[in-house]
Amino acid sequence: RTRDLLIELAHTAELATWMQRLQAGDAINVSEQRAVMHHALRAPADSDIRVDGENIVPSIQAVLQRVGEFVEKIHQQHWRGHNGKSIRHVVNIGIGGSDLGPMLVTRALKPYSVGKVELHFVSNLDGRHLADTLEALDAAETLFIVASKSFSTPETLLNAQAAREWFLAQGGSVEAIQQHFVAVSSNILAATAFGIAPENCFPFWDWVGGRYSVWSAIGLPVMLSIGMNHFRQFLAGAHAMDCHFFSTPFAENAPVLLGLLGIWYNTF
């Protein structure tokens, strides 16, 4: 009876209409007036998914290709530190969706790690978090990912600046920053001003919400951990769930039932 009432609530709230609007690329993020298109990040390469009349899938696939090539360089040891050492440690500097999603998935999929690099995550503005992480690392073998869409998030930038100062204090040069820092950001100008080469900036889009960004270039730590073959399987599994979500009646729809249970537990 409770399930039936919850499904009735979903119909009353016009959930099916909102799902259609989500699929159509409408600005259903009402607080920021943006589309919510994380499902496009997981769609097959031959999909046609439009926002403002433009198919966004080719640009998604182009960035995924670029990130994949970078991951292969790290794994094959073609990308090396400033003194020729291979990269053994990767420190992801972010906060919120640029930290929690990649950290969760990297830990959850640890059995699928290809064992090429060790991942570390820094988000806390307390200096001890970064200091404790860097204590046992060799700067010549360490790569930093600065994850911030705007490249202006205060917590992320302060930690990134501290990491930069540590790198320079450990014998790295300003020129060598390009070999040890990459960015996941849409603000290429700010990233290059920091010292990161434009070709080492991997973008994502306004319609990628923070909590759902692990499917975009923000998932770079996951890719470095499990490799591109596993990451593409990860995307394919999510796409299968997207198809289920958009096509299955509410009474058998796993994400819908999960959402309704959340309402039940939190409200009733």
SEFITOR-972382 format. One record per residue (C-alpha): x, y, z; residue number from 1. Coordinates in Angstrom, 3 decimals. Each point is the difference from the previous one (the first is absolute). Last residue first. Layout:
<pts>
<<X; Y; Z>; NUM>
...
</pts>
This chain:
<pts>
<<7.216; 10.219; 6.597>; 268>
<<2.362; 2.610; -1.402>; 267>
<<3.556; -1.379; 0.007>; 266>
<<-0.719; -3.730; -0.170>; 265>
<<-2.895; 0.250; -2.476>; 264>
<<1.671; 2.655; -2.164>; 263>
<<3.138; -2.130; -0.213>; 262>
<<-2.149; -3.044; -0.766>; 261>
<<-1.486; 1.964; -2.898>; 260>
<<3.461; 0.717; -1.363>; 259>
<<1.002; -3.672; 0.214>; 258>
<<-3.283; -0.991; -1.639>; 257>
<<0.691; 2.416; -2.867>; 256>
<<3.594; -1.224; -0.344>; 255>
<<-1.128; -3.692; -0.098>; 254>
<<-3.006; 0.342; -2.321>; 253>
<<-2.314; -2.979; 0.474>; 252>
<<-3.065; 1.850; 1.415>; 251>
<<1.013; 3.146; -1.915>; 250>
<<-0.377; -1.584; -3.417>; 249>
<<3.366; -0.492; -1.765>; 248>
<<1.251; 1.994; -3.019>; 247>
<<2.003; 3.007; 1.225>; 246>
<<1.434; -1.655; 3.106>; 245>
<<0.878; -3.300; -1.725>; 244>
<<1.797; 1.870; -2.787>; 243>
<<1.892; 2.037; 2.607>; 242>
<<0.884; -3.233; 1.825>; 241>
<<1.529; -1.409; -3.193>; 240>
<<1.858; 3.285; -0.446>; 239>
<<1.474; -0.402; 3.502>; 238>
<<1.284; -3.461; -0.906>; 237>
<<1.460; 1.361; -3.226>; 236>
<<1.804; 2.805; 1.845>; 235>
<<1.608; -2.484; 2.438>; 234>
<<0.888; -2.239; -2.959>; 233>
<<1.702; 3.040; -1.571>; 232>
<<1.869; 0.521; 3.284>; 231>
<<1.129; -3.647; 0.001>; 230>
<<1.509; 0.341; -3.463>; 229>
<<1.432; 3.433; 0.875>; 228>
<<2.050; -1.109; 2.977>; 227>
<<-1.103; -0.801; 3.564>; 226>
<<1.983; 2.526; 2.060>; 225>
<<0.923; 2.622; -2.597>; 224>
<<-3.565; -0.094; -1.324>; 223>
<<-1.412; 0.439; 3.518>; 222>
<<2.349; 2.941; 0.621>; 221>
<<-1.152; 1.538; -3.339>; 220>
<<-3.692; -0.217; 1.035>; 219>
<<-0.221; 3.815; 0.011>; 218>
<<0.438; -0.442; -3.774>; 217>
<<-3.706; -0.909; -0.023>; 216>
<<-1.830; -2.964; 1.597>; 215>
<<1.204; 1.134; 3.451>; 214>
<<-1.958; 3.231; -0.574>; 213>
<<-3.351; -1.109; 1.420>; 212>
<<0.234; 1.680; 3.398>; 211>
<<1.534; 3.085; -1.569>; 210>
<<-2.644; 0.497; -2.670>; 209>
<<1.151; -0.365; -3.619>; 208>
<<-2.222; 2.316; -2.082>; 207>
<<2.552; 2.818; 0.222>; 206>
<<2.581; -2.146; -1.803>; 205>
<<3.226; -1.906; 0.479>; 204>
<<3.551; 0.847; -0.993>; 203>
<<3.360; -1.815; 0.190>; 202>
<<2.933; 2.367; 0.428>; 201>
<<3.357; -1.617; -0.862>; 200>
<<-0.012; 1.401; -3.550>; 199>
<<-0.274; 3.496; 1.505>; 198>
<<3.242; -0.542; 1.985>; 197>
<<-0.362; 0.472; 3.761>; 196>
<<2.014; 2.843; 1.544>; 195>
<<-2.615; 1.666; 2.236>; 194>
<<-0.614; 2.570; -2.748>; 193>
<<-0.656; -2.973; -2.287>; 192>
<<-2.747; -1.237; 2.346>; 191>
<<-1.565; 3.465; 0.263>; 190>
<<-0.116; 0.374; -3.797>; 189>
<<-1.319; -3.536; -0.559>; 188>
<<-3.072; 0.563; 2.173>; 187>
<<-2.135; -3.034; -0.844>; 186>
<<1.866; -2.212; 2.437>; 185>
<<1.615; -3.354; 0.598>; 184>
<<3.577; 1.127; 0.419>; 183>
<<3.426; -1.606; -0.325>; 182>
<<3.075; 0.502; 2.184>; 181>
<<3.292; -1.945; 0.039>; 180>
<<1.461; 0.334; -3.487>; 179>
<<-1.246; 3.574; -0.508>; 178>
<<1.391; 0.939; 3.421>; 177>
<<3.444; -0.852; -1.411>; 176>
<<0.401; 3.524; -1.405>; 175>
<<-0.429; 1.504; 3.484>; 174>
<<2.757; -2.334; 1.209>; 173>
<<-0.234; -2.999; 2.311>; 172>
<<2.532; -0.415; 2.772>; 171>
<<-2.213; -0.977; 2.934>; 170>
<<-0.706; 3.653; 0.826>; 169>
<<-1.512; 0.456; -3.478>; 168>
<<-2.316; -2.985; 0.510>; 167>
<<-0.967; 1.156; 3.492>; 166>
<<-0.830; 3.488; -1.346>; 165>
<<-2.178; -1.550; -2.716>; 164>
<<-1.758; -2.221; 2.552>; 163>
<<-0.725; 3.068; 2.139>; 162>
<<-1.388; 1.812; -3.051>; 161>
<<-2.189; -3.016; -0.810>; 160>
<<-1.255; -0.111; 3.595>; 159>
<<-0.879; 3.701; -0.119>; 158>
<<-1.570; -0.421; -3.443>; 157>
<<-2.190; -2.910; 1.084>; 156>
<<-1.282; 1.724; 3.131>; 155>
<<-0.674; 3.288; -1.814>; 154>
<<-1.799; -1.433; -3.074>; 153>
<<1.302; 2.242; -2.812>; 152>
<<1.021; -2.495; -2.666>; 151>
<<-3.601; 0.313; -1.219>; 150>
<<-0.573; -3.714; -0.562>; 149>
<<2.441; -0.996; 2.740>; 148>
<<2.118; -3.145; 0.124>; 147>
<<3.737; 0.603; 0.405>; 146>
<<1.600; -3.371; -0.778>; 145>
<<3.510; -0.280; 1.443>; 144>
<<2.610; -2.464; -1.278>; 143>
<<2.719; -1.381; 2.256>; 142>
<<3.177; -1.938; -0.861>; 141>
<<2.441; 2.940; 0.069>; 140>
<<-1.745; 1.382; 3.089>; 139>
<<0.818; -3.169; 1.962>; 138>
<<-2.857; -0.756; 2.376>; 137>
<<0.056; -1.063; 3.676>; 136>
<<-0.967; 3.360; 1.516>; 135>
<<-2.202; 1.104; -2.879>; 134>
<<-3.257; -1.445; 1.360>; 133>
<<0.675; 1.075; 3.588>; 132>
<<0.768; 3.544; -1.186>; 131>
<<-3.126; 0.148; -2.171>; 130>
<<-2.347; -0.986; 2.816>; 129>
<<2.044; 1.865; 2.619>; 128>
<<-0.622; 3.296; -1.785>; 127>
<<-3.649; 0.057; 1.054>; 126>
<<-1.797; 1.011; -3.203>; 125>
<<-1.175; -3.578; -0.382>; 124>
<<-0.308; -1.334; -3.546>; 123>
<<3.014; -2.221; -0.662>; 122>
<<-0.319; -3.388; -1.692>; 121>
<<2.834; -2.488; -0.586>; 120>
<<0.290; -2.620; -2.755>; 119>
<<2.862; -2.483; -0.426>; 118>
<<1.072; -0.616; -3.585>; 117>
<<0.305; -2.917; -2.428>; 116>
<<-1.891; -2.649; 1.974>; 115>
<<-2.621; -0.811; -2.643>; 114>
<<-2.703; 0.573; 2.615>; 113>
<<-3.079; -2.218; -0.449>; 112>
<<-0.091; -1.152; 3.656>; 111>
<<0.201; 3.733; 0.922>; 110>
<<-3.375; 0.643; -1.630>; 109>
<<-1.731; 1.289; 3.143>; 108>
<<3.049; 1.997; 1.071>; 107>
<<0.432; 1.730; -3.355>; 106>
<<-3.782; 0.472; -0.228>; 105>
<<-0.297; 1.724; 3.371>; 104>
<<3.108; 2.167; -0.526>; 103>
<<-1.134; 1.059; -3.485>; 102>
<<-3.464; 0.943; 1.287>; 101>
<<1.133; 1.715; 3.212>; 100>
<<2.730; 2.225; -1.442>; 99>
<<-1.186; 2.105; -2.940>; 98>
<<-3.581; -0.425; 1.223>; 97>
<<0.844; 1.793; 3.243>; 96>
<<3.636; 1.100; 0.091>; 95>
<<3.033; -0.411; -2.223>; 94>
<<3.693; -0.924; 0.028>; 93>
<<0.672; -3.476; -1.411>; 92>
<<3.496; -1.228; 0.884>; 91>
<<1.508; -2.583; -2.373>; 90>
<<2.978; -2.130; 1.046>; 89>
<<2.314; -2.238; -2.050>; 88>
<<0.852; 2.265; -2.947>; 87>
<<3.138; -1.243; -1.768>; 86>
<<3.365; 1.608; 0.783>; 85>
<<1.681; 2.001; -2.754>; 84>
<<1.095; 2.974; 2.107>; 83>
<<-3.021; 2.182; -0.822>; 82>
<<-2.502; -2.795; 0.473>; 81>
<<-0.948; -2.433; -2.717>; 80>
<<-2.766; -0.463; -2.529>; 79>
<<0.944; -2.968; -2.202>; 78>
<<-0.290; -2.216; 3.065>; 77>
<<-2.489; -2.293; -1.771>; 76>
<<-2.573; 0.696; 2.731>; 75>
<<0.604; 3.766; -0.008>; 74>
<<-0.094; 0.267; -3.791>; 73>
<<-3.082; -2.253; -0.085>; 72>
<<-1.817; 2.318; 2.427>; 71>
<<0.805; 3.003; -2.221>; 70>
<<-1.364; -1.785; -3.076>; 69>
<<-3.166; -0.844; 1.921>; 68>
<<-0.428; 3.630; 1.079>; 67>
<<0.205; 1.111; -3.620>; 66>
<<-2.442; -2.684; -1.177>; 65>
<<-2.452; 0.837; 2.806>; 64>
<<0.242; 3.677; -1.020>; 63>
<<-0.834; -0.857; -3.619>; 62>
<<-2.803; -2.364; 1.075>; 61>
<<-1.729; 2.733; 1.971>; 60>
<<0.439; 2.466; -2.895>; 59>
<<-1.553; -2.527; -2.413>; 58>
<<-2.916; -0.732; 2.409>; 57>
<<-1.218; 3.598; 0.387>; 56>
<<-2.286; 0.030; -3.060>; 55>
<<-0.981; 3.674; -0.276>; 54>
<<-3.589; 1.278; -0.038>; 53>
<<0.220; 1.836; 3.313>; 52>
<<1.090; -3.260; 1.657>; 51>
<<-0.237; -3.104; -2.164>; 50>
<<0.711; -3.702; 0.398>; 49>
<<0.749; -1.972; -3.187>; 48>
<<1.725; -3.255; 0.945>; 47>
<<2.782; -1.544; -2.115>; 46>
<<2.594; 0.183; 2.796>; 45>
<<-2.149; -1.978; 2.427>; 44>
<<-1.511; 1.974; 2.917>; 43>
<<1.695; 0.321; 3.390>; 42>
<<0.798; 3.731; -0.125>; 41>
<<-3.456; 0.587; -1.498>; 40>
<<-1.579; -1.345; 3.226>; 39>
<<1.680; 2.893; 1.823>; 38>
<<-2.236; 2.383; -1.931>; 37>
<<-1.657; 2.342; 2.484>; 36>
<<-0.858; 3.160; -1.953>; 35>
<<0.656; 3.274; 1.734>; 34>
<<-2.020; 2.845; 1.499>; 33>
<<2.176; 0.073; 3.140>; 32>
<<-2.728; -0.425; 2.652>; 31>
<<-2.428; -1.593; -2.463>; 30>
<<2.223; -2.915; -0.993>; 29>
<<-2.685; -1.207; -2.424>; 28>
<<1.493; 2.094; -2.815>; 27>
<<-1.357; -2.178; -2.820>; 26>
<<2.383; -2.472; -1.642>; 25>
<<-2.730; -2.239; -1.471>; 24>
<<0.882; -2.920; 2.280>; 23>
<<-0.476; 2.164; 3.108>; 22>
<<-3.283; 1.325; -1.413>; 21>
<<-1.223; -3.553; -0.548>; 20>
<<0.963; -0.947; 3.565>; 19>
<<-1.785; 3.116; 1.291>; 18>
<<-3.136; -1.018; -1.884>; 17>
<<0.152; -3.530; 1.428>; 16>
<<0.421; 1.444; 3.509>; 15>
<<-3.262; 1.913; -0.246>; 14>
<<-0.054; 0.588; 3.784>; 13>
<<-3.420; -1.701; 0.100>; 12>
<<1.460; -2.962; -1.891>; 11>
<<2.866; -0.313; 2.507>; 10>
<<-2.492; 0.316; 2.878>; 9>
<<-2.054; -2.842; -1.479>; 8>
<<3.213; -2.042; -0.038>; 7>
<<0.426; 0.821; 3.698>; 6>
<<-3.594; -1.016; 0.731>; 5>
<<0.483; -3.314; -1.804>; 4>
<<3.196; -0.662; 1.937>; 3>
<<-1.759; 0.741; 3.281>; 2>
<<-2.825; -2.402; -0.883>; 1>
</pts>
